[in-house]
């Protein structure tokens, strides 16, 4: 067995997860193991092929990969297709499966990236290809990374916190080259599409941080920061919810909507419009630092 830490949890796993930070053997919050699943098997096509979600259980089946069952916020069971390597299981395990588990634990789970600036978290939200990971990768030379892809926000604190995940960034190779991003390669592009899995050589924030600002990424000719009103901000959080399958299935939807409304009442949400041009990134970073009141 391997022991790790992620999202404030101790994870005991049968599968080696080099993306995660190691933890001492002992008591654990989450168990990851292999086993036979009786749900529908993937039959072909683009993954995920079969998905269903209930209040305390979720199931994902991926073509050519295998099936994952997530239950009670503390267990993930993996049933791989014959001959599938662990390296090809990990992106799905650390994606939808882990996101569903965090959702089951009652946290707000968003699709984005986060870094720690002045001991507070800033979060970038957007669909795939909007530059969330590129923004984080550009900043990690100055500020510690908190998480990439899955943003888990604590729902029990009067001051919302972003939980630290693990030191991994999913990035297009051309983006990394353009911003001179320094990293160790975890995995080349395989089941993750064209992106590579990287471990940044900069600092990693291994703790939870209070949330200061949420940026909704957009594209435009100029760099513009726009304050969002509460109704619009709530809609954006719903739009960029990581566990959209659960919302479509109307699983804990009232809780989720309440969490979104509560969050935008406590944390400033702004739209960040900027050119999709790597040359514009230094100016974007200067704008973010000015917006946050960070010197330099």
Steps between C-alpha positions, in 0.01 A plus 500: 500500500601859433406798716455854371346836586272707277219751560555479875449123494723202567466252214585130517542356152580170331612695193820702499416869458823694441303824451398504868714591801594198714358460850603281793322166529215501749137604519342628180197686369479349151565151364586428134505136397447256213190285473237356270212736415161384377397821322481537121835454332639750248425383147677748274492864400638803677521471882312517726259250345288416802438732793251517782494698822298468820524682834778285646608298198640572155609274216716575196592258221755605237559336164832316496572593861259344748243586765507700822253489789507780757297468819433680829778752450758251624541220244602463136491155339679449166422224249748547212465352153745213436853620431444864597805651667476695827634812329191498277264453795641790701363792294144367537546408865639843585236670283131410506535229765678722753276795415190289571645385831563859613147595393366212710686644799291817471752740347446737209699358206586733211695462175800728532846567636620680811818656639583654838570873494587657833367201694165523321367299208405637162304276265477502119187343352419415140427222255781286353722709277426830679849518651444407865808280522706745294415779745599279794821387327593863431454588866669202671845651460380772740220338702434147626262278305193382691319289243442451128186363333301425817435789740349380828357774721414430862133549573502488880715804578365853536806596296511278187828314450657333199648159576847418374496211253835378365791651302378424149417721203341384175645716227539515123870467412497814285359701792772377733767591248356845434490598867834330583324284755741280699370156586564129541311276259255263670339359189508581126173553309307171492151467641507871598495603135760752389589623848792374703494437874767704673631568849601867530843565644360802685341489844195293583253609766433191709221647712161670474487872427219754550348598166557864400394530135340300219586590141276384215724482193387650171647608167523851359724756334589679823569407863187581698393415856122508544316463830213251478172550676380227732251333259753493215775371729277215622424402140872495420572270796226266379640515146846400622393233747730200469230248592240610244382140463373509857309822436343361182389202706361746760723352770539739794414787266343713776817470709715588201299809408508615862878457509542705182276780629677503836843510339434799273362685801836464675757506219548749216443347156638681194515429130853518365499572128832489321652421158573134426863586435795376704668837450218664696552284810753730677251787476220271622707397802577865577129570483421215740764617747359854487145368541608304807706784643824300479819703468749436223 
